[in-house]
Amino acid sequence: MKYFFQNLKNNIDFFLRKNLDFSRKNYFVMNEHKDNLFNSKNLKEREQFLFQKYELEFLKLNSSRENYLENLYILDVLDKYLEIDFKVNLNVLDIGCKNWFYAKGEYFFFKKFSENLTLKGIEIDANRLYTNFYTRKEVAQFHIKNLFGAEYIAGDFLAQKEKFDYIVWILPFITKSPLVKWGLPLKYFQPEKMLKHAYESLNPNGKIFIINQGAEEYEEQKKLCGNLGISYQVLDKVDSEFIQYENKRYSIVITN
Ligand SMILES: C[S@@+](CC[C@H](N)C(=O)[O-])C[C@H]1O[C@@H](n2cnc3c(N)ncnc32)[C@H](O)[C@@H]1O
């Protein structure tokens, strides 16, 4: 009953978005200069390190200042916290990638560890419109433009049958309230089913890297793994100086 009216509204809005597919097409953001972007020596050095290690010319020349920082954030986190082995053919998935504003960060990280990278991002609410009348899907198409092997999938992860070497899952819905506030119908609140499916979607020695928002969700996330008998490595607090989020972020890694 608590979410009855909000859920009713979410169901109607979601149905309309899914079926009407409004879009202005060809979203584009001009590149911005990156002068004086870092206010500390540490940050400047870290950017130079990541820039060289992951060959970030393309990212730096094709992003707003804000988006450059957002992508450095995800690259920095992956570089610091995810242990990864080189594999010739690497198949990677991001679950719930929204408008995939951080796609380049993920792309250049995983590209470093493979010869042939396939990076997919899946989003169930891809037709959600922004105030500028572009959809998440159109914004995402801009962020993955010219990234060979990157693909945005508008759909439900539970319908996805492929196997992956790495799954990145940033801020999954672990409790009901954030999902309802996000505008999704409650029938899509299936954290246990989603986690089980993600685990079953791994190739041998595959890994799921999960980032949760706040200590409460993190505790719930670990409980969920426990309920399913899935073991995990605890990373606890993960952060990057490139962006300091108000809510602390925590992480686990699941290996099959
Ligand atoms: C809290 S948001 C996180 C978005 C993004 N990862 C980020 O870090 O900004 C969770 C996202 O997961 C998506 N999502 C929820 N259930 C899904 C499903 N079954 N399949 C695909 N995407 C899903 C939601 O629509 C939402 O965009």
The ligand as an SDF file (V2000), in Angstrom:
LIG
                    3D

 27 29  0  0  0  0  0  0  0  0999 V2000
   20.3420    3.5660   -9.7650 C   0  0  0  0  0  0  0  0  0  0  0  0
   20.3760    3.4380  -11.4800 S   0  0  0  0  0  0  0  0  0  0  0  0
   22.1070    3.4100  -11.8400 C   0  0  0  0  0  0  0  0  0  0  0  0
   22.4150    3.9250  -13.1970 C   0  0  0  0  0  0  0  0  0  0  0  0
   23.8820    3.9280  -13.5940 C   0  0  0  0  0  0  0  0  0  0  0  0
   24.4720    2.6170  -13.4680 N   0  0  0  0  0  0  0  0  0  0  0  0
   24.6710    4.9520  -12.8090 C   0  0  0  0  0  0  0  0  0  0  0  0
   25.6430    4.5840  -12.1320 O   0  0  0  0  0  0  0  0  0  0  0  0
   24.3320    6.1440  -12.8680 O   0  0  0  0  0  0  0  0  0  0  0  0
   19.8930    1.7630  -11.8400 C   0  0  0  0  0  0  0  0  0  0  0  0
   19.5810    1.5650  -13.3140 C   0  0  0  0  0  0  0  0  0  0  0  0
   19.2600    0.1810  -13.5380 O   0  0  0  0  0  0  0  0  0  0  0  0
   18.2030    0.1050  -14.4970 C   0  0  0  0  0  0  0  0  0  0  0  0
   17.5660   -1.2130  -14.3680 N   0  0  0  0  0  0  0  0  0  0  0  0
   16.8040   -1.6540  -13.3510 C   0  0  0  0  0  0  0  0  0  0  0  0
   16.3720   -2.9120  -13.5920 N   0  0  0  0  0  0  0  0  0  0  0  0
   16.8780   -3.2660  -14.7870 C   0  0  0  0  0  0  0  0  0  0  0  0
   16.7920   -4.4560  -15.5920 C   0  0  0  0  0  0  0  0  0  0  0  0
   16.0510   -5.5100  -15.2060 N   0  0  0  0  0  0  0  0  0  0  0  0
   17.4530   -4.4990  -16.7710 N   0  0  0  0  0  0  0  0  0  0  0  0
   18.1800   -3.4160  -17.1840 C   0  0  0  0  0  0  0  0  0  0  0  0
   18.2850   -2.2700  -16.4860 N   0  0  0  0  0  0  0  0  0  0  0  0
   17.6570   -2.1900  -15.2880 C   0  0  0  0  0  0  0  0  0  0  0  0
   17.3270    1.2820  -14.1170 C   0  0  0  0  0  0  0  0  0  0  0  0
   16.4150    1.6670  -15.1100 O   0  0  0  0  0  0  0  0  0  0  0  0
   18.3760    2.3660  -13.7910 C   0  0  0  0  0  0  0  0  0  0  0  0
   18.7210    3.1150  -14.9220 O   0  0  0  0  0  0  0  0  0  0  0  0
  1  2  1  0
  2  3  1  0
  2 10  1  0
  3  4  1  0
  4  5  1  0
  5  6  1  0
  5  7  1  0
  7  8  2  0
  7  9  1  0
 10 11  1  0
 11 12  1  0
 11 26  1  0
 12 13  1  0
 13 14  1  0
 13 24  1  0
 14 15  1  0
 14 23  1  0
 15 16  2  0
 16 17  1  0
 17 18  1  0
 17 23  2  0
 18 19  1  0
 18 20  2  0
 20 21  1  0
 21 22  2  0
 22 23  1  0
 24 25  1  0
 24 26  1  0
 26 27  1  0
M  CHG  2   2   1   9  -1
M  END
$$$$
